[in-house]
Amino acid sequence: QVQLLESGGGLVQPGGSLRLSCTASGSDYPLAIMGWYRQAPGKQREMVARINMLGNTNYDDSVQGRFTISRDKNTVNLQMNNLEPGDPAVYYCNVVIQLSTDYDVKWGPGTQVTVSS
């Protein structure tokens, strides 16, 4: 059973920084993609950033240049700099597992990011 352990959320002032981490354990298959999504109250969950096994990255336009995603084996990190009022949300770790002939998607429990002065 794959488990995702998230850490690093919290309260920060506008312009501040936070670093989120997520470690996946229990998978017998490669983790094709690891990433972070976020969901603010009343809004749909949206992709923030993701990284594949080759190190290729994708970012939402709203975080491009401010957030950096990185990966070390089964751990994915999201360095969030210059946090803005639009960034507060519950951030979810996401993993796409490459099975033999299919994919499986797992989600972490979420970690709250709050931006407030």
N, C-alpha and C positions, 0 to 999 in steps of 0.2 A: 504494500500500500504506500503510494507516494505521499509524502508530507512536505509541506512548505512552511518554513519558519521565518517569519518576517520580524524585522526590528528597525528602529530608527525614527519612527514618527514622533510628533510632539508639537510644541508651540514655539513659534519663532516670529520675530518682528519683520515687517516688510523690509525687503532688501537682505534679509538674513539667509542662512544656509542650513540645510539638513541633508543627511545621508541616510538613505534607506538600503537595507540589505535583506536578501532572501536566500535561504539555503534549502535546496531540495534534497530529500533523502528517500531511499527505498525504491528507486527506479532501477529496473534491470535493463532498461532501454535508453538509448541516447536522448538527451534533452535538446531537441532540434532548435527550439526557440525559447528564450526566457525574456520576460518583460514586465512592465508595470502599466497598470491601468488605474484610472481614478474615477470616482463617482461622487459628485457633489449632490446635496439635497435637491430633490426635484429634477435632477438631470439624469441622462443616460450615462452608463459607464463608457468611458472613452479611453483609447490607447494613448499612453503618454510616451513610452519608448520601448523598444524591443531590440534584442540582439540575437543573432543566430550562432551556430557552432563555429562559423568561419569568422565571426567578429563583425559581420555586417550589421549596421544599425539603422533604425528608423525612429524618427521623432515626430511628434505632433508639432505643427507649426507654432503653436503657442508657447512651447518650451524650448524650441530650437535656439541654441546659443546660450541657454541658461542651465539646462540640465544635461548631464552626461551619464550614459549608461555604460557599465563595464561588466565583464564576466570573468570569473575564475573557476573553471570546472563547473561545479554545481551551485555556485553562488553568483547571484546577480546583484549588482549595486546600482543605486541611482543617486548621483550627487546632484543636489538641487541648490542652485545659487540664485541670488537676486529674486527671492520668492516674492510673488505679487499677490494682491488681493484676490485674483482669480484662481489661485492655485489651491486653496483649502479644499480638502475632500478626503474621503477614505481612499487610500491607495492600496491596490491589490496586486500582489505578485501573481504572475501568470506563467505557466510552463506548458509547452507543447511537446509531448513525448512521441518520439518516432517509433511506432510499433513495427512489427514485421510487414504488415500490409495496410496499416492504417495509422491514424494519429489519435492521441488521447490528450485532452486538455484538463489541466488542474489549476485550481485557484487557491491562493492563500486566504486567511481569514480577514485580512485587511488591517491597515494601520492608519490612524487618524493624523492628518497634517493640518495644523491650524496656523494661520498667518494673521497676527493681530498686534497692534501697538498698545 
